[in-house]
Amino acid sequence: MRRTAVLGAAMLGAVTGCSPASSEPPTPEQRVDRYFDAFNAAAAKGDQAQLEFLRRTQHPDFAGQGCELNGLTMHAYPALSTLRPAPEWAPEDAEPPRGQVYVLAVSLTLRRAGTPLAERIGSERVAIVDDQVYGFAPCPSEG
């Protein structure tokens, strides 16, 4: 019976994706990957959920400078292999933000009510400040 319980627990861990806790801190790639997973999970819940996510994760140096989504959602598909430091980058007319700034290629799909409207590929910036990933909320447009 004990062997069955151990095997069952191991199988449950394999099915649910659990693994032993690592004492290693997440890499920047892992942190950024989790950020975009949460970005897309918010989009799946709708424009208001994504807007709240973007407000909550807007870089603290630029809090309150996001845009309204006006019914749009954005799904992001990051190319994590392109992630690289960008310490000199600063948003237009601003000082470089605090933290470790990174740039990476991202494909964005704009949707309204689940219908794709536009696809864009470009460079996006994120910053890690105190182990938290922050973005610089984009202002989507349909055109």
C-alpha positions as CSV (number, residue, x, y, z in Angstrom):
1,M,0.0,0.0,0.0
2,R,2.8,2.4,0.8
3,R,4.4,1.8,-2.5
4,T,1.2,2.5,-4.3
5,A,0.8,5.8,-2.4
6,V,4.3,6.9,-3.4
7,L,3.8,5.9,-7.0
8,G,0.5,7.7,-7.0
9,A,2.0,10.9,-5.6
10,A,4.8,10.7,-8.2
11,M,2.3,10.3,-11.0
12,L,0.2,13.2,-9.7
13,G,3.4,15.4,-9.6
14,A,4.1,14.4,-13.2
15,V,0.6,15.2,-14.4
16,T,0.3,18.5,-12.6
17,G,3.8,19.6,-13.6
18,C,5.1,19.8,-10.1
19,S,8.8,19.4,-9.5
20,P,11.0,19.7,-6.4
21,A,11.5,23.3,-5.3
22,S,14.7,24.7,-6.6
23,S,16.9,26.8,-4.3
24,E,18.2,28.7,-7.4
25,P,16.5,32.0,-8.1
26,P,14.7,32.2,-11.5
27,T,16.8,33.4,-14.4
28,P,15.8,36.6,-16.2
29,E,14.5,34.4,-19.1
30,Q,12.3,32.5,-16.6
31,R,11.0,35.7,-15.0
32,V,10.2,37.3,-18.4
33,D,8.5,34.1,-19.6
34,R,6.3,34.2,-16.5
35,Y,5.5,37.8,-17.1
36,F,4.3,37.1,-20.7
37,D,2.3,34.0,-19.5
38,A,0.5,36.3,-17.0
39,F,0.1,38.9,-19.8
40,N,-1.7,36.4,-22.0
41,A,-3.7,34.9,-19.2
42,A,-5.0,38.4,-18.4
43,A,-5.9,38.9,-22.1
44,A,-7.8,35.6,-22.1
45,K,-10.0,37.1,-19.4
46,G,-10.8,40.2,-21.5
47,D,-9.7,43.8,-21.9
48,Q,-10.5,44.9,-18.4
49,A,-8.4,42.1,-16.9
50,Q,-5.6,42.9,-19.2
51,L,-5.8,46.6,-18.5
52,E,-5.6,45.9,-14.7
53,F,-2.6,43.6,-15.4
54,L,-0.9,46.3,-17.4
55,R,-1.5,48.9,-14.7
56,R,-0.2,46.6,-12.0
57,T,2.9,45.7,-13.9
58,Q,3.7,49.1,-15.4
59,H,7.2,50.1,-14.5
60,P,7.0,52.2,-11.2
61,D,8.9,55.1,-12.8
62,F,6.1,55.4,-15.4
63,A,3.1,54.5,-13.2
64,G,-0.1,56.1,-14.6
65,Q,1.3,56.5,-18.1
66,G,-0.5,53.6,-19.7
67,C,-3.2,53.7,-22.3
68,E,-6.8,52.6,-22.4
69,L,-7.4,49.4,-24.4
70,N,-10.8,50.4,-25.7
71,G,-12.1,46.9,-26.0
72,L,-8.8,45.5,-27.4
73,T,-6.7,42.7,-26.0
74,M,-3.2,41.8,-26.9
75,H,-1.6,38.4,-27.0
76,A,2.2,38.4,-26.9
77,Y,4.4,35.7,-28.2
78,P,8.0,36.5,-27.0
79,A,11.1,35.1,-28.6
80,L,13.0,34.5,-25.4
81,S,16.1,33.5,-27.3
82,T,16.4,37.2,-28.3
83,L,16.3,38.5,-24.7
84,R,19.3,40.7,-24.1
85,P,20.3,43.5,-21.7
86,A,19.5,47.1,-22.8
87,P,21.0,49.2,-20.0
88,E,21.1,52.4,-22.1
89,W,17.5,52.3,-23.3
90,A,15.0,55.0,-22.1
91,P,11.5,55.7,-23.2
92,E,11.2,58.8,-25.5
93,D,11.9,62.0,-23.6
94,A,12.7,60.2,-20.3
95,E,15.6,59.1,-18.2
96,P,16.6,55.4,-18.3
97,P,14.3,53.5,-15.9
98,R,15.4,51.8,-12.7
99,G,16.3,48.1,-12.7
100,Q,17.8,45.8,-15.2
101,V,16.2,46.6,-18.6
102,Y,16.0,44.0,-21.3
103,V,14.8,44.0,-24.9
104,L,13.4,41.1,-26.8
105,A,11.5,40.4,-30.0
106,V,7.7,39.9,-29.5
107,S,4.9,39.1,-31.8
108,L,1.7,40.9,-30.7
109,T,-1.8,40.0,-31.9
110,L,-4.5,42.6,-31.3
111,R,-8.0,41.2,-30.9
112,R,-11.5,42.6,-30.3
113,A,-14.0,40.2,-28.9
114,G,-11.7,37.4,-29.7
115,T,-11.3,38.3,-33.4
116,P,-7.8,39.0,-34.6
117,L,-7.4,42.5,-36.0
118,A,-3.7,43.0,-36.5
119,E,-0.4,41.3,-36.0
120,R,2.8,43.2,-35.1
121,I,6.4,42.1,-34.6
122,G,8.8,44.3,-32.8
123,S,11.0,44.9,-29.9
124,E,9.6,45.2,-26.4
125,R,11.3,46.3,-23.3
126,V,10.8,44.9,-19.8
127,A,12.7,45.7,-16.6
128,I,13.4,43.7,-13.5
129,V,13.3,45.8,-10.3
130,D,13.6,44.0,-7.0
131,D,12.9,40.6,-8.6
132,Q,9.7,41.8,-10.2
133,V,9.2,42.1,-14.0
134,Y,7.7,45.3,-15.1
135,G,6.7,46.4,-18.6
136,F,6.1,49.7,-20.4
137,A,2.4,49.4,-21.3
138,P,2.0,49.7,-25.1
139,C,-0.8,51.8,-26.6
140,P,-2.4,49.5,-29.1
141,S,-4.0,50.8,-32.3
142,E,-6.0,48.9,-34.9
143,G,-4.4,50.6,-37.9
